[in-house]
Amino acid sequence: MLETSVRLLRLLSLLQQRREWTGAELASRLEVTTRTVRNDVDKLRQLGYRIDSSTGPTGGYRLGSGTAMPPLLLDDDEAVAVAVGLRAAAAGSVTGIEDVSLRALTKLERTLPSRLRPRVDALRTATVSAAGGGPTVDLETLSTVANAAHNRERLRFSYAGHDGTVSVRDVEPHTLVYTGRRWYLLAWDTDRRDWRTFRADRVTPLPPTGDASAAARRFVPREPPGGDAAAHVLRGVVSAPWPYKVRVRLRAPASVVVERTTPTSGRVTDLGDGTCELVTGYDSLADLTTYLTGFEVPFTVLEPPELREFLRERARRYLDASS
């Protein structure tokens, strides 16, 4: 029979693996009686774990959420995944989460078994982030927006537009979409009676107007455009009012081009003849030229005319340089 302390850890591990266990199932796994299981459950409760129980033919034990964060038991793969995730979060796009992630990572790495350290070290030393810099969103803002969307409560905030103008919005928040670089909020704008996409880093939550209670602010969620919130946001990001809106035809299959793009870098349409059309936007013709030539396939500029003239000028300069 297992020693009590070891058995408690085994019991806790089992409770974390499945939503609910019967007393008989736990007793069989631990090779003890159901009475011993009841006693061990009481000991875990004294240590701060909330374990709900029910009686009857379908009764059993379920690990619940308590008032404090108790220690967790992770298997090898889970521990490595958490370590990698925390390191990525420390360099992520949410302001204020960096120090918290590093503290949690330090605690985790101190307790990692020696057999797991080489795996974590290898992932850390053999990888580097190529994510471009960009605006970060405040953690409190992100939590406020996410909470409103989860509870289906209307949200007021001030919003700084692309041109710098600030407006106050009253919305029904639907979904937060993370593109790998920025956070966006898809919401129904109650004043404009239409769907709008907001960059979360430009959102500043405001208190509700008047004495409206949480119940009065609740709303019935609407179906997002096209039934897919993420796809709608990505379409809007690609078609945003860039200084240069671009359409090019690439002499390569769409599957090849899609592999070399990100969801927010352009919209690819298969033309069915071994070619595809790419729609994107850029602030700079020079950066756009670098992006397009990076595909290393022939292409034809459909619009804008400024890009065609820019490419002609570049071609002349390159010919002069080569001669």
C-alpha positions, 0 to 999 in steps of 0.5 A: 500500500502506498504511503499516505503522502504519496497516495495523496499526490496520486489522488490529486493527479487522478482528480486533475486528469478527469472531470469526475470520479466515483469513489469506487474508481479512485479506490481501485486505482489507488488500491485502497478502500472507499473509506480511505478515499474519503479520508484522503479527500478530506486531507486534500480539502484541508490543504486548500483544494476544493473537492466537490462530492455527491452521493447516490448511484451517479455520485462521485468526486470532482476537483473544483476551483477554490479561493486560492491557487493550490499547487498543480501536478503536471506530467512531463509534456505538460510541464515543458509546454507550460515552460515554453508558453510562459517564455513566449508570453514574456515577449508577447503583445500584452503589456504587464504580463512579461514580469508575471510570466517570468516569475511563474517561469522561474518557479516552474524551472526551479522544480523541473525534474533534471530529465526535463531540463535539457528539453526546455533548454534545447527549445530555449536556445534553438529558437528565436522569435521573429515576431515584429514589434508593434503596439501592445495592449494593457492586460487590465484592458484586455481582461475588462473587454474579455469579461464583458464579452464572456458575460454578454454585457455592453461595454463603453470605451473611448477609442483612438482612431487611425487618424488620431481622433477619439470617440466614445463607443457603446458596443456589444462585445462579441469576440477578441481575435489575436492575429499573432501580432495584434489584438482586435475586438469584434463588436456590434456598435449600438450607435452605428447599428453595424459590426465594427472591428477595434484594435484593442490597444486603442481601447480605454474602457469607461464606466457604464452610463447612469445607474445601469445594473449588470443585468440591464447591460446584458444583451442577446449575442448576435451571429457574427458576419458570415458566422465566423468572427475570426475570418471577418476580422482578418478580412477587415484587417487586410482591407484596412485603409492602407496608403497603398492598396495592392492587387497582384497576379502571381504565377504560382498556385494559391497553395504555394503562396498561402504557405508564405503569407500570414492571415493578416498579410494578404488575401489570396484567391485561387484563379484556377489556372496555376495562378492566384491573386493577392490583395494586400496593403502597405505603407511604403512602396519600397517595403511592398516591393521587398515583400512581393519579390520575396515570393520569388515567382513572376507576378503582374501588378493589377493595381495601383499604377504607382506601384508599376511606375515604382517597379519600372524605376527600380528596374532601371536602377538595377540595370544601371548597377549591373552594367 
